[in-house]
Amino acid sequence: MTTYQCAKISALAGWLALRAVAAPAIEAPQKSGDLKSWLQPGNAAWQSLPESTVTMLPQNIAIPNLKNPVFQKLQVRAVVTNGWLCLRLEWEDKTRDAEVTRAMFTDACAAEFAVSGNGTDTSPFMGNPGKPVEIVHWKAIWQDDIEKGYRDVEHGYPNHYYDYYPLAKGKKADQISGPALMYNPGRYLNNPISQTQRKEPVEEIVAEGFGSATSQKHLDSRGWGTYQQNHWTVVLARPLSTPDPTDAQLKPGTNIPIAFALWDGATRNRGGRKHYAMWTDLKIGGK
């Protein structure tokens, strides 16, 4: 039996055993107001909505796993407004981490939706073959790229030495184009992780099991976060319906399974080394 097969069996066993850990249903009432206002984590209107506490668990099924968790709970509020679902996630984090170097990693969060299945036939562990999941993924470093400008190697290593790149001489990473992109293979190959000019600090991912996560080419979702008094508060927003067949289509008046993940940059969380939550019912308001 391969390591991957063992991981799948362990994941299935854990999924069945831990379903009882799921939080009570999250209410997403329908409210008026413009999307721009609801995207603000500090918008006072959020305080009038019901709050759910979601239990976070260390991912210790697949490698790389998490042995020493730091997050135990996540506070979630939700709202439906003008055809959008907005999720407000809040958790305690003693440090604000938004750097990525050889030894530093970024804080992040994500919300996961079952695309075509339900909480019984779709695994919360990145989905399973034939039962994909859609993930809206926010990173602190991506938001800093928008607020502060893209940070290149010289930001993390101000005393670095680099070779001579004639076609890119005198230009920063976000300024080069054409043949000079051969020195930046990530951008040359249109790797979404290598973007230098982001409009949103989020990406959308589709997955059908471990190792299958793929960034979607088209981004429908939005997001924004704030860090105050040792707490992150992040709003993730996505349309209820989209023309993308890899997106979950959300219908007012129905319940759907939703799951969450958190990454702590200070303790070197990244990729599968994360905190996760089991499926929880999300009640989508409206008719």
Backbone torsions as a table, in degrees:
resi	resn	phi	psi	omega
1	MET	NA	131.3	-177.2
2	THR	-75.7	162.8	177.3
3	THR	-59.9	-39.6	179.9
4	TYR	-63.2	-42.3	179.3
5	GLN	-64.5	-40.2	177.2
6	CYS	-61.4	-41.4	179.7
7	ALA	-63.1	-40.3	179.4
8	LYS	-63.6	-42.4	179.3
9	ILE	-64.9	-43.8	178.3
10	SER	-61.9	-40.7	179.6
11	ALA	-63.3	-43.2	179.0
12	LEU	-62.4	-44.5	179.8
13	ALA	-63.2	-43.3	178.7
14	GLY	-64.9	-39.2	-180.0
15	TRP	-60.8	-47.1	-179.3
16	LEU	-68.0	-38.5	-176.6
17	ALA	-73.8	-29.1	-173.2
18	LEU	-99.7	3.7	-179.8
19	ARG	-59.2	-26.6	179.5
20	ALA	-70.2	-14.9	-179.7
21	VAL	-77.2	-17.2	-176.7
22	ALA	-55.1	144.0	-178.3
23	ALA	-76.8	163.7	171.9
24	PRO	-58.5	159.5	-176.1
25	ALA	-54.8	142.6	177.0
26	ILE	-93.0	126.4	-179.7
27	GLU	-88.5	133.0	175.3
28	ALA	-125.0	78.2	-178.1
29	PRO	-66.6	156.7	177.5
30	GLN	-86.5	128.2	-178.7
31	LYS	-135.4	158.1	175.8
32	SER	-84.2	179.7	-179.3
33	GLY	114.1	155.6	-178.5
34	ASP	-86.9	154.8	-176.9
35	LEU	-60.4	-38.2	-178.8
36	LYS	-57.3	-39.2	179.8
37	SER	-69.6	-43.1	-178.7
38	TRP	-69.1	-22.2	177.7
39	LEU	-73.6	-10.4	178.4
40	GLN	-85.7	114.4	-178.2
41	PRO	-58.2	-28.6	-178.7
42	GLY	-89.3	4.5	178.5
43	ASN	-57.8	122.6	-175.8
44	ALA	-59.8	-24.1	-179.0
45	ALA	-62.4	-25.8	178.7
46	TRP	-61.7	-31.8	-175.5
47	GLN	-68.7	-16.6	179.7
48	SER	-85.4	-5.0	-176.6
49	LEU	-97.0	151.0	179.6
50	PRO	-63.3	143.8	-179.0
51	GLU	-113.6	136.5	177.7
52	SER	-114.3	144.1	176.0
53	THR	-103.4	121.7	-177.6
54	VAL	-107.8	129.7	178.7
55	THR	-77.6	129.1	178.7
56	MET	-102.7	140.2	-176.6
57	LEU	-124.9	152.5	177.1
58	PRO	-77.2	135.6	177.7
59	GLN	-77.6	104.1	-177.8
60	ASN	-127.5	28.4	-178.8
61	ILE	-99.3	-46.0	-177.8
62	ALA	-116.8	152.7	177.8
63	ILE	-85.9	137.4	0.7
64	PRO	-78.5	133.1	-176.7
65	ASN	-105.9	177.5	-176.9
66	LEU	-117.7	115.8	-177.2
67	LYS	-93.6	-31.5	-175.1
68	ASN	-122.3	88.8	-178.3
69	PRO	-71.1	152.1	176.7
70	VAL	-120.4	-17.1	179.2
71	PHE	-107.9	131.1	177.6
72	GLN	-110.0	-24.8	-177.4
73	LYS	-148.1	157.4	179.4
74	LEU	-133.2	130.4	177.7
75	GLN	-95.9	128.9	-173.9
76	VAL	-127.7	131.4	168.6
77	ARG	-124.4	154.4	-177.3
78	ALA	-146.0	154.4	179.2
79	VAL	-151.6	150.1	172.2
80	VAL	-112.1	126.6	-177.8
81	THR	-148.2	124.8	175.1
82	ASN	50.1	44.3	176.4
83	GLY	82.3	10.8	179.7
84	TRP	-122.3	147.2	168.5
85	LEU	-102.9	125.7	177.8
86	CYS	-116.4	132.4	178.8
87	LEU	-118.4	127.9	176.9
88	ARG	-107.7	113.4	-178.3
89	LEU	-107.1	132.6	179.2
90	GLU	-134.8	132.1	177.5
91	TRP	-149.2	153.9	179.3
92	GLU	-81.1	132.4	179.0
93	ASP	-146.3	118.5	-172.6
94	LYS	-70.5	-17.9	179.7
95	THR	-134.5	147.4	175.2
96	ARG	-96.1	114.3	-176.1
97	ASP	-118.3	117.7	-178.4
98	ALA	-141.8	36.0	178.5
99	GLU	-124.0	150.1	173.0
100	VAL	-133.1	108.7	174.5
101	THR	-130.6	-162.5	-179.7
102	ARG	-65.0	-25.2	-175.2
103	ALA	-129.2	9.3	-177.6
104	MET	-126.7	144.1	-176.8
105	PHE	-136.6	165.9	-171.8
106	THR	-101.8	147.7	169.4
107	ASP	-68.7	149.8	-178.2
108	ALA	-162.1	164.8	175.3
109	CYS	-149.3	164.8	179.9
110	ALA	-155.7	153.4	172.3
111	ALA	-121.7	139.2	-175.2
112	GLU	-121.0	136.9	179.7
113	PHE	-125.3	140.2	172.3
114	ALA	-74.7	129.9	-175.0
115	VAL	-79.6	-50.5	-175.2
116	SER	-126.2	-5.2	-177.6
117	GLY	-113.2	-153.6	179.8
118	ASN	-137.3	-172.3	-176.9
119	GLY	-73.2	-5.9	179.0
120	THR	-96.5	-41.0	-176.3
121	ASP	-100.2	-5.2	180.0
122	THR	-114.4	126.5	-179.3
123	SER	-75.5	136.9	175.0
124	PRO	-73.5	-8.7	179.5
125	PHE	-89.0	68.7	177.7
126	MET	67.9	24.0	178.0
127	GLY	75.9	-169.6	178.0
128	ASN	-152.4	161.5	-176.8
129	PRO	-51.5	127.5	-179.0
130	GLY	84.4	-11.0	178.7
131	LYS	-131.1	78.5	-175.0
132	PRO	-75.4	163.3	173.3
133	VAL	-124.3	152.3	173.5
134	GLU	-109.8	135.5	-177.2
135	ILE	-125.6	130.4	172.3
136	VAL	-102.6	118.1	-167.4
137	HIS	-119.8	121.1	178.2
138	TRP	-111.1	141.2	176.3
139	LYS	-130.3	139.0	178.4
140	ALA	-61.7	-38.1	-178.5
141	ILE	-65.2	-35.3	178.5
142	TRP	-67.6	-36.9	177.6
143	GLN	-68.0	-38.5	176.3
144	ASP	-63.1	-35.4	176.6
145	ASP	-60.0	-34.6	179.4
146	ILE	-77.5	-45.5	-175.5
147	GLU	-75.7	-37.7	-172.5
148	LYS	-111.1	-7.4	-175.4
149	GLY	94.6	152.1	-176.6
150	TYR	-62.1	132.0	178.2
151	ARG	-102.1	126.2	-179.5
152	ASP	-102.8	-165.3	-176.1
153	VAL	-57.2	-40.1	-176.4
154	GLU	-64.7	-19.3	178.4
155	HIS	-72.2	-45.5	179.5
156	GLY	-80.5	-27.8	-177.6
157	TYR	-133.1	79.2	-174.8
158	PRO	-62.1	-21.2	-179.2
159	ASN	-105.3	23.5	-177.2
160	HIS	-71.3	159.6	174.6
161	TYR	-117.2	139.4	179.5
162	TYR	-135.8	155.3	178.7
163	ASP	-71.9	173.0	-179.4
164	TYR	-85.8	122.2	177.5
165	TYR	-114.6	95.2	-170.5
166	PRO	-58.5	-38.6	-176.6
167	LEU	-78.2	-11.6	-178.5
168	ALA	-116.4	12.8	-175.8
169	LYS	-58.9	129.1	176.8
170	GLY	77.3	8.2	-177.6
171	LYS	-118.3	147.0	174.3
172	LYS	-85.9	167.2	-174.6
173	ALA	-57.6	-36.0	-177.7
174	ASP	-82.2	2.5	-178.9
175	GLN	-108.4	-16.3	-175.5
176	ILE	-79.9	152.1	178.9
177	SER	-156.2	176.6	177.2
178	GLY	63.1	-143.9	-177.4
179	PRO	-57.9	-25.9	-178.9
180	ALA	-64.0	-18.9	-179.2
181	LEU	-68.4	-10.6	176.9
182	MET	-63.4	-20.2	177.6
183	TYR	-85.7	-6.1	178.9
184	ASN	-129.4	75.8	-171.4
185	PRO	-59.7	-29.6	178.7
186	GLY	-61.5	-48.1	177.7
187	ARG	-69.9	-37.4	-179.8
188	TYR	-58.4	-36.6	-179.1
189	LEU	-94.6	9.0	178.8
190	ASN	60.1	36.4	174.2
191	ASN	-66.4	120.0	-176.6
192	PRO	-60.8	-25.1	179.8
193	ILE	-72.3	-19.3	-176.9
194	SER	-94.5	9.9	-179.9
195	GLN	-58.9	139.8	177.6
196	THR	-108.7	-13.3	-179.1
197	GLN	-130.8	84.2	-177.6
198	ARG	-87.4	146.1	172.7
199	LYS	-100.3	-25.7	179.1
200	GLU	-135.3	145.6	179.9
201	PRO	-85.9	29.3	-177.9
202	VAL	-132.4	160.5	169.2
203	GLU	-133.8	160.4	173.9
204	GLU	-110.8	134.1	-176.4
205	ILE	-124.1	143.7	170.8
206	VAL	-119.1	141.0	-177.4
207	ALA	-147.9	151.7	175.9
208	GLU	-133.5	44.4	179.2
209	GLY	126.7	173.3	-179.2
210	PHE	-54.6	135.8	174.7
211	GLY	76.0	8.9	-176.6
212	SER	-109.9	2.8	-176.1
213	ALA	-58.7	126.9	-178.1
214	THR	-132.7	127.6	178.7
215	SER	-71.6	131.5	179.5
216	GLN	-73.0	146.7	-178.9
217	LYS	-71.1	-34.7	-178.0
218	HIS	-106.8	132.1	-178.8
219	LEU	-105.9	118.7	176.1
220	ASP	-101.4	-25.6	-171.8
221	SER	-81.7	163.6	176.4
222	ARG	-134.4	170.1	179.3
223	GLY	-172.4	160.5	175.7
224	TRP	-163.4	144.9	-178.4
225	GLY	-134.9	157.7	174.1
226	THR	-134.4	149.5	178.0
227	TYR	-123.0	115.6	-179.5
228	GLN	-144.0	138.3	174.8
229	GLN	48.7	49.5	176.5
230	ASN	62.2	30.4	177.2
231	HIS	-135.9	135.8	166.8
232	TRP	-92.3	137.8	170.3
233	THR	-130.1	117.9	-174.6
234	VAL	-126.6	134.2	174.6
235	VAL	-106.3	125.6	173.8
236	LEU	-110.3	133.3	-178.3
237	ALA	-133.6	139.6	176.8
238	ARG	-148.3	149.0	178.5
239	PRO	-62.4	148.6	176.7
240	LEU	-62.8	-39.4	179.7
241	SER	-133.2	146.3	179.0
242	THR	-141.1	163.9	176.3
243	PRO	-81.7	0.6	-176.1
244	ASP	-83.5	118.2	-178.5
245	PRO	-68.0	-15.0	178.2
246	THR	-90.6	0.8	176.1
247	ASP	-93.7	149.4	170.2
248	ALA	-72.8	133.2	178.5
249	GLN	-98.4	117.0	-172.8
250	LEU	-100.7	130.4	-176.9
251	LYS	-115.1	130.1	176.7
252	PRO	-57.0	142.4	178.5
253	GLY	83.8	9.3	-179.9
254	THR	-121.2	166.7	174.2
255	ASN	-108.3	138.7	177.2
256	ILE	-133.9	154.0	175.8
257	PRO	-80.0	139.1	177.9
258	ILE	-138.0	144.4	178.1
259	ALA	-134.7	167.2	-174.3
260	PHE	-138.0	161.7	175.0
261	ALA	-145.6	148.1	177.1
262	LEU	-131.5	144.2	175.6
263	TRP	-124.7	135.4	178.0
264	ASP	-109.5	108.2	-177.6
265	GLY	-62.1	-34.2	-176.2
266	ALA	-62.6	-31.1	179.3
267	THR	-104.8	24.2	171.1
268	ARG	63.7	34.7	172.3
269	ASN	-71.0	138.0	173.0
270	ARG	-168.8	152.7	-179.6
271	GLY	55.6	-128.2	-179.4
272	GLY	-74.6	-11.1	176.9
273	ARG	-82.3	90.2	-169.3
274	LYS	-152.9	175.8	170.7
275	HIS	-105.3	140.1	-177.9
276	TYR	-134.2	163.9	175.4
277	ALA	-124.8	148.2	177.6
278	MET	-73.4	170.8	176.8
279	TRP	-56.7	137.7	173.7
280	THR	-131.6	142.7	177.6
281	ASP	-71.8	134.1	173.0
282	LEU	-112.3	118.2	179.4
283	LYS	-91.8	110.9	-176.3
284	ILE	-87.6	118.4	-177.3
285	GLY	-73.2	165.7	178.8
286	GLY	102.2	-179.5	-179.7
287	LYS	-129.1	NA	NA
